[in-house]
Amino acid sequence: MPVGLTAAGNINLKRKATRELEAHAGVGILNQVVATQRRKESHNATEQKRRQRINEKMKELQLLLPGPDANADKATVLNAAIDHIKRLTAETEQLAAKKQDLERQNQVVTLCVAAHLPADG
C-alpha cells in the first residue's frame, strides 16, 4: 500500500473511481444511442433520395416509351421498355440487312453502267 493511504482511504478511492466510471459509462451509452440515431437518420435520408431518383428515372423511362399508359406501375414500365428495346433491336438488324442488300445492288448497277459506257468517259 502506498505511503499515506489507509485501507479505508483506498476503499473510498475505489468507490469514487467506480462512480466516475459509471458516470462516464452512462455518457458513453448516451453517445452510442445518439450516434446510432444519427446513422439511422442518415441511412433513411440516403435511402429516401435513392428511391426518389429511381421514381424519377422510371417516369423518364415511361415518357420515352410509346403508348399513353401514364398510370403504369414500375414492373409494367420495365416490361414495356424491354419489349420496346427488343423491337428496336430487331428493326435495326432488319435495316442493316436491307442496307447491305441495297449496297450490293448499287455495286451491280454501277458495274453494269460502267460496262456499257465508252472507254473515253
ABEGO torsion letter per residue (X at the ends): XBBGBBAAAAAAAAAAAAAAAAAAAAAAAAAAAAAAAAAAAAAAAAAAAAAAAAAAAAAAAAAABBEABAABBAAAAAAAAAAAAAAAAAAAAAAAAAAAAAAAAAAAAAAAAAAABBAAX
